[in-house]
Amino acid sequence: MKYRTAVISTEFMENRVKEAILPFEERCTFTAFYYKQSSEIPEIYKSIEDKYDGFIVNGIISRALLRAACPDTKKPIETFHVDMLAYYQELFRLMTLTPDLKAERLYADFMMGKNIREAVENDTLDAEGDNFCNMVAHMSLEELKALRYKMVEDVRKKWEAEQIDQVITRLSTAAEDFKEMGIPCHFVYPGIPYMRDVVNRLLMTIEMDKMKESMPAVINITGDRGGQNRDELEELAMQTAILQFSKENDCDFMLQRHASVYEVYTSAGVVDRITEKYSVCMLKKYLERKTGARVCIGYGLGRDTTRARLEAMNANQESMMHPQGASYAIDENENLIGPLVTGSCMILSTTPSQKYAKMAKETGISALTLQKICTVAQKQEEGTVTAQLLADSLGVTVRAASKYLQKMVAADAAQVVGTKQRKTRGRPEQIIRIPD
């Protein structure tokens, strides 16, 4: 089956894009979506995101604008960017064809009105290009939307003041503006070989994503009623609820039951979808609502089903140890992901580094728990935590959190840097810094 790629661009780039994609038309279908103003890009993307496997946008400004407006894009996105080599080639062409053209009277968009001759003489032209890219990357959404108009207005004023003779730009929407205003403009096209590299890179990413989606995954589900034995009717209710969830959410589930443990064989793509990219657990909420039982769920991914099954069992053990029974996942790289609760998820390696292995030996705390503690600390401004903060983040008691921290302090893996008055009466709690 052919991949589907959407190219979000201007009509100005139409012929160039058609030439670039020619070698790939047997592997992929390309559909062009044109915009008049860059502010239209996010809405175009949102309206077609689910219909295409990948996207190509025209230029770094368009990509930055899309990233700012849609930070949680689900699909791979590449950019037809114009590098400095293309600028140099266009400048060389201009100087050759127009010998009397003065560099100081040429307006280049990435220079934003600065003197090109001075940049060439001082060997800072590349740096100016890097500065422009960096500036665009850190602009707000509103600043990005206004950039074209700011540039066009700057050019118009300089043209009317007879300070410039020509413009060189990679912004296709601005190029059309200059054309309408009668200002001589040279548009810098990205090179065809470069554009084909971009397309090839996108198709490789799509292929890898598709392979990941079809990777074996196993879901390990256990449930209980506060320690009471579950009868056969309750087990049947759990089984029915799992199958109902599968049907309602269009999931490809193959269910097996071993005593009171349910194993669901599926794919990584399904797990990615029902956990909303490992941020929540729709399945847990559904099963607890349908059965009234406390449900623990572990998701496992692996290169083969045997590995995925083992990782699902290990992830379920983490879920069972969590006070609220929050779900966990272990991916194909043996990373523990969880708890799958909005705003609380951490990604930890189940294979401890030398740093955590050494710290575990010195503190008597498991390497995995130490990773969790350090991850919580790293999310704080100065790397400091209290027992209460740690307890809330890890879902453990304040007493257990305090015990962890005191062991780390005793082993010089953390330092007490102050105290903080509790909201309730009692002794102030210690503020503890955990170095990176």
Summary of the structure (lengths in Angstrom):
residues: 436
radius of gyration: 28.6
end to end distance: 47.2
largest distance: 92.6
contacts: 1360
relative contact order: 0.07
helix: 51%
strand: 20%
